[in-house]
Amino acid sequence: MLRGIAVSFGIAIGPAFLYEETGILLKGTTQPIENTEKEIIRFKQAIKKSKKQLLEIKKGLVKKLGFTKANFLDVQILALEDEWIFDETIKKIKEERKEATQAIFEISNGLLAKFEEIDDPYLRERTSDIKDVTRRIIKNLTDKQDKSISFTENMILVARNLSPSDTAQLEKEKVLAFLTDFGGKNSHTAIMARALEIPAIVGLRELTNKITLGEKIIVDGYSGVVVINPSEKTLKNYEKKRKHLLDIEKELLCLKDLPATTVDGHSIDLSANIEFPDDAESAKNHGARGIGLFRTEFLFLTEGKPPDEKMQYNEYKQVVDSMYPDTVIFRTLDLGGDKIFENAYPENNPFLGWRAIRFLLSRKDLFKTQLRAILRASERHTVRIMFPMISDLSEIIKAKNILREVADELEREGIPFDKDMEIGIMVEIPSVAILADDFAKEADFFSIGTNDLTQYILAVDRTNERVASLYDHLHPAVLRTIKTIIEAAHRNSKWVGVCGEIAGDPLAIPVLLGVEVDELSTSPMVIPEVKKVIRTLSLKEAKTIAGKCLMFSTAKEVRAFLCEIINTKLPVIKELILGVVEDAQDANTKEKPGDNQRK
């Protein structure tokens, strides 16, 4: 039995597939090169080719997982645009007359040495990005190809380490689990495993030296335990655990067609967040009653250029038709921040920069094209639209004026659309929360985007795991702000939804119910859990719980209190969200000495 760092929940049983990364062998000359200009051109071409490759990999990943789970590759794309790395490599080629391969190799090694001296685990794990980018540039300079990771049956992938781009190109359907010798909870292997929703354990040190191709292994993504060649007894124990968890999931899916109603009869709309038209089927299968957030960025990020009206209309109409007669809320383009467009200009602080509605108001051509497509898709009267990243009242007024222009154009052209379509805004910036009463007079509804709202309230970049411990959507400041927004909306007879990650957090549901939110929109996969929580509580209980949470001063106090509620009232949900299964060690330390198990 081996133990590592569990980074993605789940239990997997299957044969091992060993992957060995192709190394880089530099055969550069020690003699100074004659033609430095030619070498600089080669280097620039390799940079350009590397960026194109990464954009293609990202494009494929966006199609598989969605842009929100594919954005970790942006780190490497930005590294290729880093002026210091570029300038220092050019300088080394010019002044030291080095070959491009040797120059970038030396610059990279110097940078890696500095990172190795840093105590911060997040920054240390970003060395994988530097190594991967360097490998890619050198391979393009030497015309070498990466070895592909491919296998014909479902297997557990075992490797010393996995580069970000290797991980991104894996066949999702055939990987049962990830196991690596190196890495931590912030490694790309961990991020990808969570995105794929498959078990993963990292930091296993010598695993690759202790296992051979095809050996049966058990991966316990709850405890971090790996069992090689398990005995029949151990195998039965883990099969039992896995079946138990699947039974819980099936029990939750039985709620699919039941309403999201509390025990005392209070109903709430439970919708899904999706980003591809095909996701609508998953939303319905998991019990969603509409789409509370349709992210429209996928076409812009996968096509590499702005999609035309026809392409957008066809995609939007597909979603509307799939969900009919339930409502679909389209969020207009939200590029910037953690979503980088191919030709976007790098910014020092993209989360506070030229993104979302700011970008669209400055690109009226793109904005009008998208609005035309959405309006045309609204013909069946089940479409709503909302604008993201609103920070000032003038922005929603300008956006509505442009929408009115587009509506007038369509009417003149005789193209049908819903003339009474509701227009809402994302509430994700503190200025809107503070002036919620004023914004409620201009919007038909609010949708609270707690991911951005939390980071702006707490001044924490949610993509920077160096400060991850400070980012918590259950912080009392966030909860009180949510309550303020809801009260303002209701005072103005407007409905309000929540579409951030908090809407899919079973711990948070009692609080959101208690502050009387009208709609929750979350990932299709967690809708059954959310519905279970709603159907187990009364509104009166939820109000009591929310009132208590709003009185706390720290997120730690809120979480401790809510965990106690989950423990006593919702044991089924407790097993799913906390990964409470029998301790893996109990099942294995009782093995007889003769059992075929490697310790």
C-alpha positions as CSV (number, residue, x, y, z in Angstrom):
1,M,0.0,0.0,0.0
2,L,1.2,3.5,-0.9
3,R,-0.1,6.8,0.3
4,G,0.1,10.1,-1.5
5,I,-1.9,13.4,-1.7
6,A,-5.5,12.9,-2.6
7,V,-6.5,15.7,-5.0
8,S,-9.7,14.5,-6.6
9,F,-12.4,12.3,-5.0
10,G,-13.5,8.9,-6.2
11,I,-12.6,5.3,-6.3
12,A,-11.1,3.6,-9.4
13,I,-10.1,0.0,-10.0
14,G,-8.2,-1.0,-13.2
15,P,-5.0,-1.8,-15.0
16,A,-2.0,0.5,-14.9
17,F,-0.7,2.4,-17.9
18,L,2.9,3.7,-17.5
19,Y,3.7,6.9,-19.3
20,E,7.3,8.1,-19.6
21,E,7.9,11.7,-20.8
22,T,10.4,12.1,-23.7
23,G,13.5,13.8,-22.5
24,I,15.3,16.7,-24.2
25,L,18.8,16.0,-25.4
26,L,20.7,19.1,-26.5
27,K,23.4,18.6,-29.1
28,G,24.4,22.2,-29.5
29,T,27.8,23.2,-30.6
30,T,30.2,24.9,-28.1
31,Q,31.5,27.0,-31.0
32,P,30.0,30.5,-31.4
33,I,27.4,30.6,-34.2
34,E,28.1,32.8,-37.2
35,N,24.7,34.0,-38.2
36,T,22.9,35.3,-35.1
37,E,20.1,37.0,-37.1
38,K,19.2,33.7,-38.7
39,E,19.1,32.1,-35.2
40,I,16.9,34.9,-33.9
41,I,14.5,34.3,-36.8
42,R,14.4,30.5,-35.9
43,F,13.7,31.4,-32.3
44,K,10.9,33.7,-33.2
45,Q,9.4,31.1,-35.5
46,A,9.5,28.5,-32.7
47,I,7.7,30.9,-30.3
48,K,5.0,31.5,-32.9
49,K,4.6,27.8,-33.6
50,S,4.5,27.0,-29.9
51,K,1.8,29.6,-29.3
52,K,-0.3,28.2,-32.2
53,Q,0.1,24.7,-30.8
54,L,-1.1,25.7,-27.4
55,L,-4.0,27.6,-28.8
56,E,-5.0,24.5,-30.7
57,I,-4.7,22.3,-27.5
58,K,-6.8,24.9,-25.6
59,K,-9.4,24.9,-28.4
60,G,-9.8,21.1,-28.1
61,L,-9.8,21.3,-24.3
62,V,-12.5,24.0,-24.4
63,K,-14.7,21.7,-26.5
64,K,-14.2,18.9,-24.0
65,L,-14.4,20.7,-20.7
66,G,-15.6,24.2,-21.3
67,F,-13.5,27.4,-21.2
68,T,-13.7,27.8,-17.4
69,K,-11.8,24.5,-17.0
70,A,-9.4,25.1,-19.9
71,N,-7.9,28.4,-18.8
72,F,-4.9,26.9,-17.0
73,L,-3.2,26.8,-20.4
74,D,-3.4,30.6,-20.5
75,V,-0.4,30.6,-18.1
76,Q,1.8,29.0,-20.8
77,I,0.4,31.2,-23.6
78,L,1.3,34.3,-21.5
79,A,4.7,32.8,-20.8
80,L,5.4,32.7,-24.5
81,E,4.6,36.4,-24.6
82,D,6.8,37.2,-21.7
83,E,9.1,40.1,-22.7
84,W,11.8,39.3,-20.2
85,I,12.2,35.7,-21.4
86,F,12.1,36.7,-25.0
87,D,14.5,39.6,-24.6
88,E,17.0,37.7,-22.5
89,T,17.1,34.8,-25.0
90,I,17.6,37.2,-27.9
91,K,20.3,38.9,-25.9
92,K,22.1,35.6,-25.2
93,I,21.9,34.7,-28.9
94,K,23.3,38.1,-30.0
95,E,26.0,38.7,-27.3
96,E,27.1,35.1,-26.5
97,R,26.4,33.8,-30.0
98,K,24.5,30.8,-28.6
99,E,22.3,28.5,-30.6
100,A,18.6,29.3,-29.9
101,T,18.1,25.9,-28.2
102,Q,21.0,26.4,-25.8
103,A,20.0,30.0,-25.1
104,I,16.4,29.3,-24.1
105,F,17.5,26.2,-22.2
106,E,19.9,28.3,-20.1
107,I,17.4,31.1,-19.6
108,S,14.8,28.6,-18.5
109,N,17.2,26.8,-16.1
110,G,18.1,30.1,-14.5
111,L,14.5,30.9,-14.0
112,L,13.7,27.5,-12.6
113,A,16.6,27.8,-10.1
114,K,15.0,31.0,-8.8
115,F,11.6,29.3,-8.4
116,E,13.2,26.4,-6.6
117,E,14.4,28.8,-3.9
118,I,10.8,30.0,-3.2
119,D,9.0,28.4,-0.3
120,D,5.6,29.2,-1.6
121,P,4.1,25.8,-2.9
122,Y,1.9,27.4,-5.5
123,L,4.8,29.2,-7.2
124,R,7.0,26.1,-6.9
125,E,4.4,24.1,-8.8
126,R,4.3,26.7,-11.6
127,T,7.8,25.4,-12.6
128,S,5.9,22.8,-14.6
129,D,4.7,25.5,-16.8
130,I,8.2,26.9,-17.4
131,K,9.5,23.4,-18.1
132,D,6.7,22.5,-20.5
133,V,7.0,25.8,-22.4
134,T,10.7,25.3,-22.7
135,R,10.3,21.7,-23.9
136,R,7.8,22.9,-26.5
137,I,10.1,25.7,-27.9
138,I,13.1,23.4,-28.1
139,K,11.1,20.6,-29.8
140,N,9.9,23.1,-32.3
141,L,13.5,24.3,-32.8
142,T,14.7,20.7,-33.3
143,D,11.6,19.4,-35.2
144,K,11.0,16.7,-32.6
145,Q,7.5,15.4,-31.8
146,D,6.0,14.7,-28.5
147,K,5.2,11.1,-27.7
148,S,1.4,10.7,-27.5
149,I,-0.5,9.2,-24.6
150,S,-2.9,6.7,-26.1
151,F,-4.4,3.4,-25.0
152,T,-7.2,1.2,-26.3
153,E,-8.9,0.3,-23.0
154,N,-9.9,2.1,-19.8
155,M,-6.7,2.4,-17.7
156,I,-5.2,4.2,-14.7
157,L,-2.6,6.6,-15.9
158,V,0.7,6.3,-13.9
159,A,3.5,8.8,-14.5
160,R,6.5,10.4,-12.8
161,N,4.9,13.7,-13.7
162,L,2.5,15.0,-16.4
163,S,3.1,18.2,-18.3
164,P,0.1,20.6,-18.6
165,S,-0.1,20.0,-22.3
166,D,0.2,16.2,-22.0
167,T,-2.7,16.3,-19.5
168,A,-4.8,18.5,-21.7
169,Q,-4.6,16.0,-24.6
170,L,-5.7,12.9,-22.7
171,E,-8.8,11.0,-23.9
172,K,-11.2,11.8,-21.1
173,E,-13.3,8.6,-21.6
174,K,-10.4,6.2,-21.2
175,V,-8.7,7.6,-18.1
176,L,-10.0,6.0,-14.9
177,A,-7.6,7.9,-12.6
178,F,-4.3,9.8,-12.4
179,L,-1.3,8.8,-10.3
180,T,2.0,10.7,-10.3
181,D,5.2,10.5,-8.4
182,F,5.4,14.3,-8.1
183,G,3.0,17.2,-7.8
184,G,0.7,18.8,-5.2
185,K,-2.8,19.9,-4.8
186,N,-2.2,22.9,-7.1
187,S,-0.5,20.9,-9.9
188,H,-2.0,20.7,-13.3
189,T,-2.6,17.0,-12.9
190,A,-4.8,17.8,-9.9
191,I,-6.6,20.6,-11.6
192,M,-7.3,18.5,-14.7
193,A,-8.5,15.5,-12.6
194,R,-11.0,17.7,-10.7
195,A,-12.2,19.1,-14.1
196,L,-12.6,15.6,-15.5
197,E,-14.2,14.5,-12.2
198,I,-12.0,11.4,-11.9
199,P,-9.9,10.2,-8.9
200,A,-6.3,11.4,-8.6
201,I,-3.4,11.0,-6.2
202,V,-0.1,12.8,-6.6
203,G,3.2,12.9,-4.7
204,L,3.5,9.1,-4.6
205,R,7.3,9.4,-5.0
206,E,8.5,5.9,-6.2
207,L,5.2,4.6,-7.6
208,T,6.6,4.3,-11.2
209,N,9.4,2.1,-10.0
210,K,7.1,-0.2,-8.1
211,I,4.5,-0.9,-10.8
212,T,4.4,-2.6,-14.2
213,L,2.2,-2.1,-17.2
214,G,-1.2,-3.9,-16.8
215,E,-1.0,-4.5,-13.0
216,K,-4.3,-4.1,-11.3
217,I,-4.4,-1.2,-8.9
218,I,-7.0,0.5,-6.6
219,V,-7.1,4.3,-6.4
220,D,-8.8,5.8,-3.3
221,G,-9.2,9.5,-4.1
222,Y,-10.6,10.1,-0.7
223,S,-7.7,8.9,1.5
224,G,-4.8,9.1,-0.9
225,V,-4.2,5.3,-0.8
226,V,-3.0,3.2,-3.8
227,V,-3.2,-0.6,-3.5
228,I,-1.1,-2.6,-6.1
229,N,-2.3,-6.1,-6.9
230,P,-5.0,-6.1,-4.2
231,S,-6.2,-9.3,-2.6
232,E,-9.7,-10.5,-3.2
233,K,-10.7,-9.3,0.3
234,T,-9.4,-5.8,-0.4
235,L,-10.9,-5.7,-3.8
236,K,-14.3,-6.7,-2.4
237,N,-14.1,-3.9,0.3
238,Y,-13.4,-1.3,-2.3
239,E,-16.0,-2.5,-4.7
240,K,-18.5,-2.3,-1.8
241,K,-17.4,1.3,-1.1
242,R,-17.7,2.3,-4.7
243,K,-21.1,0.7,-5.0
244,H,-22.2,2.5,-1.8
245,L,-21.3,5.9,-3.3
246,L,-23.0,5.1,-6.6
247,D,-26.1,4.1,-4.7
248,I,-26.2,7.5,-3.0
249,E,-25.8,9.2,-6.4
250,K,-28.7,7.1,-7.9
251,E,-30.9,7.9,-4.9
252,L,-30.3,11.6,-5.5
253,L,-31.0,11.3,-9.3
254,C,-34.4,9.9,-8.3
255,L,-35.3,13.4,-7.3
256,K,-34.9,14.6,-10.9
257,D,-38.5,15.1,-11.6
258,L,-39.5,16.4,-8.2
259,P,-39.8,20.1,-7.5
260,A,-37.2,22.0,-5.5
261,T,-39.6,22.6,-2.6
262,T,-39.0,22.8,1.1
263,V,-40.9,20.6,3.6
264,D,-43.2,23.6,4.4
265,G,-44.0,24.2,0.7
266,H,-41.6,27.0,-0.3
267,S,-40.5,26.6,-3.9
268,I,-37.3,27.8,-5.5
269,D,-36.2,27.7,-9.2
270,L,-33.3,25.3,-9.7
271,S,-31.5,25.9,-13.0
272,A,-28.2,24.9,-14.6
273,N,-25.0,26.7,-15.7
274,I,-23.9,25.5,-19.1
275,E,-21.5,26.6,-21.9
276,F,-22.3,24.3,-24.8
277,P,-25.6,23.5,-26.5
278,D,-25.1,19.8,-25.9
279,D,-24.9,20.4,-22.1
280,A,-28.7,21.1,-22.2
281,E,-29.3,17.4,-22.2
282,S,-27.2,16.9,-19.1
283,A,-29.1,19.8,-17.4
284,K,-32.4,18.1,-18.0
285,N,-31.2,14.7,-17.0
286,H,-30.1,16.1,-13.6
287,G,-33.4,17.9,-13.0
288,A,-32.7,21.5,-14.0
289,R,-35.8,23.6,-14.7
290,G,-34.1,25.9,-17.1
291,I,-30.7,27.4,-17.8
292,G,-29.8,30.2,-15.3
293,L,-26.5,30.9,-17.0
294,F,-25.5,30.1,-20.6
295,R,-22.0,31.2,-21.1
296,T,-21.6,32.4,-24.7
297,E,-17.8,32.6,-24.8
298,F,-17.2,29.1,-26.2
299,L,-17.7,30.1,-29.9
300,F,-15.3,33.0,-29.6
301,L,-12.6,30.9,-27.9
302,T,-12.9,27.8,-30.0
303,E,-13.2,29.4,-33.4
304,G,-10.2,31.8,-32.9
305,K,-12.2,34.6,-34.5
306,P,-15.6,36.3,-33.8
307,P,-18.4,34.0,-35.0
308,D,-21.0,35.5,-37.3
309,E,-24.6,36.0,-36.5
310,K,-25.8,32.9,-38.2
311,M,-23.4,30.6,-36.3
312,Q,-24.4,32.2,-33.0
313,Y,-28.1,32.0,-33.8
314,N,-27.9,28.3,-34.6
315,E,-26.1,27.5,-31.4
316,Y,-28.4,29.6,-29.2
317,K,-31.6,28.3,-30.9
318,Q,-30.4,24.7,-30.3
319,V,-30.3,25.4,-26.5
320,V,-33.7,27.1,-26.5
321,D,-35.3,24.3,-28.4
322,S,-33.7,21.7,-26.2
323,M,-34.9,23.3,-23.0
324,Y,-38.4,24.4,-24.2
325,P,-40.7,25.3,-22.4
326,D,-38.1,26.1,-19.7
327,T,-36.3,29.5,-19.7
328,V,-32.8,30.0,-21.0
329,I,-30.8,33.0,-19.7
330,F,-28.0,34.1,-22.1
331,R,-25.1,36.0,-20.6
332,T,-23.5,38.3,-23.2
333,L,-19.8,37.8,-24.0
334,D,-17.6,37.9,-20.9
335,L,-14.0,37.8,-22.2
336,G,-11.1,39.1,-20.2
337,G,-10.0,38.2,-16.6
338,D,-9.4,34.5,-16.7
339,K,-10.7,34.1,-20.2
340,I,-8.1,35.2,-22.8
341,F,-9.1,35.9,-26.4
342,E,-6.5,34.9,-29.0
343,N,-5.7,38.4,-30.0
344,A,-6.3,40.1,-26.6
345,Y,-3.8,42.6,-25.4
346,P,-2.1,41.4,-22.2
347,E,-3.1,43.5,-19.1
348,N,-1.4,43.9,-15.7
349,N,-4.7,43.2,-13.9
350,P,-7.2,41.7,-16.3
351,F,-9.8,41.1,-13.6
352,L,-10.1,44.9,-13.2
353,G,-9.5,45.7,-16.9
354,W,-11.0,45.7,-20.4
355,R,-13.5,42.8,-20.1
356,A,-17.2,41.8,-20.4
357,I,-19.5,44.8,-20.9
358,R,-16.6,47.2,-21.1
359,F,-15.2,45.3,-24.0
360,L,-18.6,45.0,-25.7
361,L,-19.4,48.7,-25.4
362,S,-16.2,49.5,-27.1
363,R,-16.8,46.8,-29.8
364,K,-20.3,47.7,-30.8
365,D,-20.0,45.6,-34.0
366,L,-19.4,42.4,-32.0
367,F,-22.1,43.4,-29.4
368,K,-24.8,44.0,-32.0
369,T,-24.1,40.8,-33.8
370,Q,-24.5,38.8,-30.6
371,L,-27.6,40.7,-29.6
372,R,-29.2,40.0,-33.0
373,A,-28.5,36.3,-32.6
374,I,-29.9,36.2,-29.1
375,L,-33.0,38.2,-30.0
376,R,-33.7,35.9,-33.0
377,A,-33.4,32.9,-30.7
378,S,-36.0,34.4,-28.4
379,E,-39.0,33.8,-30.8
380,R,-40.4,31.1,-28.5
381,H,-40.6,33.6,-25.6
382,T,-38.4,31.6,-23.2
383,V,-35.3,33.6,-23.5
384,R,-33.8,36.2,-21.1
385,I,-30.6,38.1,-21.5
386,M,-28.1,39.5,-18.9
387,F,-25.1,41.7,-19.1
388,P,-21.9,40.8,-17.1
389,M,-19.4,43.0,-15.2
390,I,-21.8,45.9,-14.8
391,S,-20.2,48.5,-12.4
392,D,-21.9,51.7,-13.3
393,L,-25.5,52.6,-14.1
394,S,-24.5,54.2,-17.4
395,E,-23.3,50.8,-18.7
396,I,-26.7,49.1,-18.4
397,I,-28.4,52.1,-19.9
398,K,-25.9,52.1,-22.9
399,A,-26.3,48.3,-23.3
400,K,-30.1,48.6,-23.3
401,N,-30.0,51.4,-25.9
402,I,-27.9,49.2,-28.2
403,L,-30.3,46.3,-27.6
404,R,-33.2,48.6,-28.5
405,E,-31.3,49.6,-31.8
406,V,-31.0,45.9,-32.7
407,A,-34.6,45.2,-31.9
408,D,-35.7,48.1,-34.1
409,E,-33.5,46.7,-36.9
410,L,-35.1,43.2,-36.6
411,E,-38.6,44.7,-36.5
412,R,-37.9,46.6,-39.7
413,E,-36.6,43.5,-41.4
414,G,-39.7,41.5,-40.3
415,I,-37.7,39.0,-38.2
416,P,-39.7,37.7,-35.3
417,F,-38.4,37.9,-31.7
418,D,-39.7,38.3,-28.2
419,K,-40.5,42.0,-27.7
420,D,-41.1,41.6,-24.0
421,M,-37.8,39.7,-23.2
422,E,-36.6,40.3,-19.7
423,I,-33.2,42.1,-19.4
424,G,-31.1,41.5,-16.3
425,I,-27.6,42.1,-15.0
426,M,-24.9,40.1,-13.3
427,V,-24.3,41.5,-9.8
428,E,-20.7,40.8,-9.2
429,I,-19.1,44.2,-8.4
430,P,-19.5,45.9,-5.0
431,S,-20.6,49.2,-6.5
432,V,-23.8,47.5,-7.9
433,A,-24.4,45.7,-4.5
434,I,-24.2,49.1,-2.7
435,L,-26.5,50.8,-5.3
436,A,-28.7,47.8,-5.8
437,D,-31.9,49.8,-5.4
438,D,-30.9,52.1,-8.2
439,F,-29.9,49.2,-10.5
440,A,-33.2,47.4,-9.8
441,K,-35.0,50.3,-11.5
442,E,-33.1,49.6,-14.7
443,A,-33.0,45.7,-14.7
444,D,-35.8,43.2,-14.8
445,F,-33.8,40.8,-12.7
446,F,-30.5,40.3,-10.9
447,S,-28.2,37.3,-11.1
448,I,-25.5,37.3,-8.4
449,G,-22.2,36.1,-9.7
450,T,-20.6,35.1,-6.4
451,N,-17.2,34.0,-7.9
452,D,-16.2,37.5,-8.9
453,L,-18.2,39.2,-6.1
454,T,-16.3,37.3,-3.5
455,Q,-12.9,38.1,-5.0
456,Y,-13.8,41.8,-5.3
457,I,-15.2,42.0,-1.7
458,L,-12.2,40.2,-0.2
459,A,-9.6,41.5,-2.6
460,V,-8.5,38.0,-3.5
461,D,-7.6,36.8,-7.0
462,R,-9.6,33.5,-7.1
463,T,-7.1,32.0,-9.7
464,N,-4.1,32.6,-7.4
465,E,-3.8,29.7,-5.0
466,R,-1.1,31.6,-3.0
467,V,-4.0,33.4,-1.4
468,A,-6.6,30.7,-1.8
469,S,-7.2,30.4,2.0
470,L,-8.5,33.9,2.0
471,Y,-11.1,33.3,-0.8
472,D,-14.3,31.9,0.7
473,H,-17.8,32.5,-0.6
474,L,-19.1,31.8,2.9
475,H,-17.3,34.8,4.4
476,P,-19.9,36.8,6.4
477,A,-19.1,39.9,4.3
478,V,-20.1,38.0,1.2
479,L,-23.2,36.6,2.8
480,R,-24.4,39.9,4.1
481,T,-23.8,41.5,0.7
482,I,-25.9,38.8,-0.9
483,K,-28.7,39.5,1.6
484,T,-28.5,43.2,0.8
485,I,-28.8,42.6,-2.9
486,I,-31.8,40.3,-2.5
487,E,-33.6,42.7,-0.2
488,A,-33.1,45.5,-2.7
489,A,-34.4,43.4,-5.6
490,H,-37.5,42.4,-3.6
491,R,-38.2,45.9,-2.5
492,N,-38.4,46.8,-6.2
493,S,-40.5,43.7,-7.1
494,K,-37.6,42.1,-9.0
495,W,-36.5,38.5,-8.8
496,V,-33.0,37.5,-8.0
497,G,-30.9,34.4,-8.7
498,V,-27.4,33.2,-7.7
499,C,-25.3,31.6,-10.4
500,G,-21.8,31.4,-8.8
501,E,-20.1,28.3,-7.2
502,I,-21.9,29.0,-3.9
503,A,-25.2,27.9,-5.6
504,G,-23.8,24.4,-5.9
505,D,-22.3,24.2,-2.5
506,P,-24.6,22.0,-0.2
507,L,-23.2,23.8,2.8
508,A,-24.4,27.2,1.5
509,I,-27.9,26.1,0.4
510,P,-29.6,26.6,3.9
511,V,-28.2,30.2,4.0
512,L,-29.3,31.1,0.5
513,L,-32.7,29.6,1.2
514,G,-32.9,31.6,4.4
515,V,-32.2,34.9,2.7
516,E,-34.9,34.1,0.3
517,V,-33.2,33.9,-3.1
518,D,-35.6,33.2,-5.9
519,E,-33.4,31.0,-8.1
520,L,-30.2,28.9,-7.8
521,S,-28.2,28.1,-11.0
522,T,-25.3,25.6,-10.8
523,S,-23.5,22.8,-12.6
524,P,-25.9,20.1,-13.7
525,M,-23.9,17.5,-11.8
526,V,-24.6,18.9,-8.4
527,I,-28.3,19.8,-9.0
528,P,-29.5,16.5,-7.3
529,E,-27.5,17.3,-4.2
530,V,-28.8,20.9,-4.0
531,K,-32.3,19.6,-4.5
532,K,-31.9,17.1,-1.7
533,V,-30.8,19.8,0.7
534,I,-33.8,22.0,-0.3
535,R,-36.3,19.2,0.1
536,T,-34.9,18.3,3.5
537,L,-35.3,21.7,5.1
538,S,-38.1,24.0,6.0
539,L,-38.0,27.7,5.1
540,K,-38.4,28.5,8.8
541,E,-35.3,26.4,9.6
542,A,-33.3,28.0,6.7
543,K,-34.1,31.5,8.0
544,T,-32.9,30.5,11.5
545,I,-29.7,29.1,10.0
546,A,-29.1,32.1,7.8
547,G,-29.7,34.5,10.7
548,K,-27.1,32.7,12.8
549,C,-24.5,32.7,9.9
550,L,-25.0,36.4,9.2
551,M,-24.0,37.1,12.9
552,F,-20.6,35.5,12.6
553,S,-17.4,37.4,11.9
554,T,-15.4,34.8,10.1
555,A,-15.8,32.2,7.4
556,K,-14.4,29.6,9.7
557,E,-17.2,30.1,12.2
558,V,-19.8,29.9,9.4
559,R,-18.3,26.7,8.0
560,A,-18.1,25.1,11.4
561,F,-21.7,25.9,12.1
562,L,-23.0,24.7,8.7
563,C,-20.9,21.5,8.9
564,E,-22.7,20.7,12.2
565,I,-26.1,21.2,10.5
566,I,-25.1,18.9,7.7
567,N,-23.8,16.3,10.1
568,T,-27.0,16.2,12.1
569,K,-29.6,16.8,9.4
570,L,-28.2,15.7,6.1
571,P,-26.0,12.6,6.5
572,V,-26.4,11.5,2.9
573,I,-25.1,14.8,1.6
574,K,-22.3,14.6,4.2
575,E,-20.9,11.5,2.6
576,L,-20.8,13.1,-0.9
577,I,-19.4,16.5,0.0
578,L,-16.8,15.4,2.6
579,G,-15.9,12.1,1.0
580,V,-16.8,10.2,4.2
581,V,-16.1,6.6,3.5
582,E,-14.5,3.9,5.6
583,D,-10.9,4.6,6.3
584,A,-8.9,2.9,3.5
585,Q,-6.3,1.9,6.0
586,D,-8.8,-0.2,8.0
587,A,-9.5,-2.3,4.9
588,N,-5.9,-2.9,4.1
589,T,-3.9,-3.1,7.4
590,K,-6.0,-6.2,8.3
591,E,-4.5,-8.1,5.3
592,K,-2.9,-11.4,6.1
593,P,0.9,-11.5,5.6
594,G,0.5,-13.9,2.7
595,D,-1.9,-11.6,0.7
596,N,-0.5,-10.3,-2.6
597,Q,-0.1,-6.7,-1.7
598,R,2.9,-4.4,-1.9
599,K,3.6,-2.4,1.3
